[in-house]
Amino acid sequence: MRKSFAYALMLAATVGLAACDKKSENTQQEANKAAEQSQESMQKAQEKVNDAAKESQEAAQKNSEAAQQRAEENASQVPTTPAPATTPETGTKP
């Protein structure tokens, strides 16, 4: 989708510049310049997407590690309160 947007932008820039009364050489140079600028913009956008994906992956990994650590801590905790004793005469709890 991004490539199709870039191609559409380049086509629109080329057609827009071709419609002017300037010489075709100037028009072609300007179209090439616009195409280069749009390509640079696309590259910057792709880099930002890649960075965001990388950060998201790192955050998911940290969350997973934290959840695993919490599970290990919960598993290692043993209840320290003793069970209530029964009375010897009746066999019921006091």
Sequence and secondary structure as in RCSB ss.txt:
>XXXX:A:sequence
MRKSFAYALMLAATVGLAACDKKSENTQQEANKAAEQSQESMQKAQEKVNDAAKESQEAAQKNSEAAQQRAEENA
SQVPTTPAPATTPETGTKP
>XXXX:A:secstr
 HHHHHHHHHHHHHHHHHTSSS HHHHHHHHHHHHHHHHHHHHHHHHHHHHHHHHHHHHHHHHHHHHHHHHHHHH
H    S      TTT S  
